[in-house]
């Protein structure tokens, strides 16, 4: 990871946002820029060199991990230490703060600790926009995370039986993930059976798997700091003709979404491709969320693939394609893969069958 280059690129963008320095407090952004993986830190850009602030718990870790920035260790919180540093070095002008990630209380503390000559200026998504396009090292880490995640699906499907609690299916999947080397799950595992499969975010519960109906499994792992995300839907019992037709329509929509991914297409174009298929099959009203999202150090990143989104896809973006339908009282279906945008189209990173499995 070329953290020094990332810091230089971001520093070069400060003037375009009418700021002379930027205080970064969102930990995934800090990790992206300088490599620090701990739970307390602040990174200041602007001036002679970037400065990273943390507390004594991370003395050794910061010295080992942080690249491209001076490390300052103090007993106080990183935010307070950064404010004191700005005051001591007589900084002036506009200090950018991450609008989405700094609480009102933290902003108030920062404002009270800073000299009046230093103005706070809220900025939005500066680092996140830089993170949208992954470099080769990031794509390789994501690929490995996706491969690990993909390997979990069929063993998990074999644990699904009528009467087995959803939570037990999730627990076995998560245990297998950790045994395979995952650092953690990327989000709370979704296992939702029968009528509960109509809940797009139906986290695994104590509810037993029913004797007939769909079961949605949505899960991901973290490996080397990067996330994976995949969804598959199986059917307990023999699928009815309607269930087969619904599943075929969702799969067709998902494949159409993948086929639409190419440099120059917009995020909205991909969303439109999936919705057209579901509309043709008179199912579009049951598709209640966006088609996908970016994935990287966080499970949900830019860009967002939804109606009206104008972000242009570029090589190196890693996104999900995950249309679904959710019919209250009857059940739901979602199929999700991760893809990376290439120079000529896209590469599907997720492996494993997408044919309807009957259990």
N, C-alpha and C positions, 0 to 999 in steps of 0.2 A: 504494500500500500504506500503510495507516494503522498504522505501527509504534508510534506513541505510544499508540494505543488498545489494541493488543495487549499492550503492557507494563503498562498500567493494569489491564486485565482479569486478567492473570496475578498482578500484585501483590495484587489484591483476593482472590485465592484462597489466599494463603500461610497465613493463620490457620486455614483449614479443614484444612490438612495439618500443623498444630502446629509450624510453623516461623516464624521471624521474618525470615529472608532465604533466598535461593535462589541457588546458584552453578550456572550453566548452562555446560556444556562441549561439548555435542553441536552440531557446526557447523550442521546443518540447523535446529536449534532456534534457534541464535543468528541465523541469516539470517532466519528467520521473524519474530523479535522485534524486531530492530534494523536489518536490511538488510545486514549485513557478509557478504561473499562470499569472504573469504580463508580460508587454511588453518590459522590459529593464532589462537585467541581464547578469552576467557572473559567471561561476562556476569553481573554481580552485581545481584540485586534485593533490595530492603529498604533502609531508611534514607531519606535525603532525596531521592535520585535514583538511577536505575540507573547502573551504572558498567561500561564495557567496557574490557577489558585486552587488549593485543596487543603485539607487538614492533616494532622499528624498520623491518622490511621493509614494514610496512603503515601507516606514518605517513600518507602522502597518501591511501591507499585508505580507511583508517578514517575520516579526517576528511571524505572525500567521501561515504561510504556510510552511516555509522552515524547513526541517527535516534533521538531520545528518550533517549539515554544519554551521560554524560560519557565521553570517551575518555582513557585513560591508556596511555602508551607507555613501556615499559621494555625493557632489554636482556635480562632474564631471561624464562623461559617465562611465559605468561599465568597458569598455575595458581599458580606461585610468587609472581608479582606480586600476584595476588588475595589470597593468604594473607597477604602482608606488609601489604597495604592493610587487611585485616580486623584485623590485630594493631595497626596504627598507629591506626586509628580506634576502638579499644577496643570493638569489637562483642562482644555476648554473646548468650546464648540458644541457639536451635537453628538451625544452618545446613543447609539442604536441599542434597543432592547428587543428581545423576541416577544412580540405581542401575544402569540398563542401559548407561550410557555411560562411566562412570569405572572404569578398571582398578583392580585390587587395589593395584598398585604406586603408581599416582597417588593413590589414597585414602590410602595410608600416608604419602606425602610431604606431602600436604595436612594430615593429622592431626598430623604431627610439627612442622609449621610454625605451627600455630594455637595460641593460648592455650587452656589447659584450660577456661576459663570458656565457651568456644564449643564446643558439642556438635554433632557431625555426625549428621544424620538422613537416612537413605536415603529418597528419594521415587521414585515410579514413574509415568511417563506424564503428568505434569502439563502439559507443553507439548504433547505429542502429542495429548492429548484436545482441547486448544484448537484444534490444527491440523486435526482431523477434518472440521470444517465449514468449507468454503472460502468466502471472500468473493467478490464479483463480479469483482474484479481478478484473483484467483487463477484463477477459473473461465475467464476469458478467456484467460489464459496457457496453461492446460491445454488449452483448446479448440484453440489454435493449434498446440501441440505434437502433439496427436492428429491434426489435419489434416495436418501435415507427415508424421507417421508413416504415416498411411493412404495417402498418395500414393506411398509406396515399395513397396507390396505388388505391384501388377501388374507394374511393371518388374522386380522381383526374381523373380517367378514366371517371367518370360520368360527368365531366365538359367538356369533349372533344365533340365538335359538329362542323359540317362544318361551316366555316365562323368565328369561335371563334379564336382570335389571340393566337398564341402559348404562348406569354408572359402572357396572362390572365390565361391560364391553370397553368403556373408556379407560378404566383402570388398567386392563390388560394391554390395551394399545399403548398407553403411556409408559407402562413398565417395559414393554418391548422397545419403545423408543429410547429410553434411558440405557437399557442394556446394549443397544446398537450404537451408543455414543452421543446421543443428543444431549445438549447442555440443559435444555428445558423444552417445554411445549411453547409454541409461538403464541398461543391463545387458549382459552378454555375450550376443551374438546367438546364438540357437538355430536351427540348420538341421540336421535329423535325418531321414535318408531310410531307407526300407525297414524292416528289423528295428530299426534305431536309432531310428525314430520312436516306438517303445514306451518310450523313455527320456524321462520328462517334462522333464528338463533336459539334453537331449542337445546340448551345445554343439557348434557347427560344427567338424568334424574334417577330416582328410585323406581320409576315406572317400569313394569316388565315389558319386554318385547312382545308385541301381540302375535296372535296366530296367523294373521293375514294383514298385509299392507306394506307400505314402503318404510324403509329405515334409511335416514340420511346420516352419513358420517362426514364430518368436516373437521379437519385437524391439520396441525403443522408443527414443525420442530424448529429449534434454533441450533445451528451448528456453526462454530467459529464466528458467532455473533450475528449470523444472517438467517433469515426466516424462510420457511416453506409454507405452502398453503394448498390444500387439495380437498376436493369433495367428491364423494361417490355415493350413489343411491342404489340400494339393493331391495329386493322384494321378498318378504316372508310369505311362503305359500305360493301357489300357482298364480301368476299374474292374470288378471282379467283382460279382456280385449281393450277395454278403456284404459287400463293402467299401461298396457303395452303401447297404445297410441300416444298417451301423454309422455311416456318416457322417450319414445322415438322423436317426438316433437322437440323436447328439450335437448336431446342429443343433436338433432339437426341444427337447432339454434346455436348450440355451443360450437359446432364445427363451422358454421357460417361466421361466427364471431372470430374464430381463429383465422379463417381464410381472409378476413378483412384487415388483418393486422399487417401493416407495411409502413415504411417511412413515408411521411407526407400525409397519411391518413390522420384524421383527428380522433380524439377519444370519443367524441360523439358519434363519429362514423361507425365505430366498432359497436357501440351500444345500439345504434340503429339497425345494424346487421342482425343482431340477435332478436330484436323486437319484431322485425319484419316477419321472421319465420314463425314466431309465436302468434302474431296477429293473423297470419295466413291460416293457422290451425285453431283460430278462435280461442286462444289461451292467454293473450297478452294482458288481460286485466288481472290475471293471477301472478304476474311477474312484478313484484313490488319493491325491488331494489335495483341498484345500478349493476351494470354488466361486469364490472371489475375494478381493480385498483392496483397501484404500484406496490411492490414488496421489496424489502431490503433489510436494513438494520431494524426496521419496524415492520409489523405485519400489515399496517395500512399506511401507505405513502402516496405521494403524488406520482403519476396523474390519476385522476378519478375518471373512470369510463362510464359516463352517464349522459343522458339526453342533454343536448345543448353545450356540452363541454368542447371547447375549441382548442385545447392543448394539442399541438401537433406531435405525433409519434416520431421518435428519433432512434437510430440504432443504439443499443445499449440499455434502453428502457426495459424493465422487467415488470410484467403485469399479469393479472389473473383474468381469465375468461370464465365467468360463472353464472350463466343464466339459470333461472329456476322458475317453477310455478308452485303456488301454495294455495290449495283449495280447502278452506276451513271445514273441519269435520270429516274430511276425506283423506287428506294426506298431501305431501309435497315431494318435489324432485329437484335436486340441484346437481349439476355436473361441473366440476371446476378443474382447470389445468393452469399451470404457470407457463408463460411463454416469454422469450426474450426477442425484442425487435432486432432484426438483422438488416444488412444493407439492401437485401432483396425481398424481405418479407418478415418471417418470424420462425423461430425454432421452438417447438414444444418441449419443455423441460420435464414435465410430469410424464411418468410411464405408468403402465398398467391398463388393464382392459376398461373400456367404457360400455361394453355390452351389458345388458340387464342381467344380473345374477339373481336367480331364484333360489331361495334357501328353504 
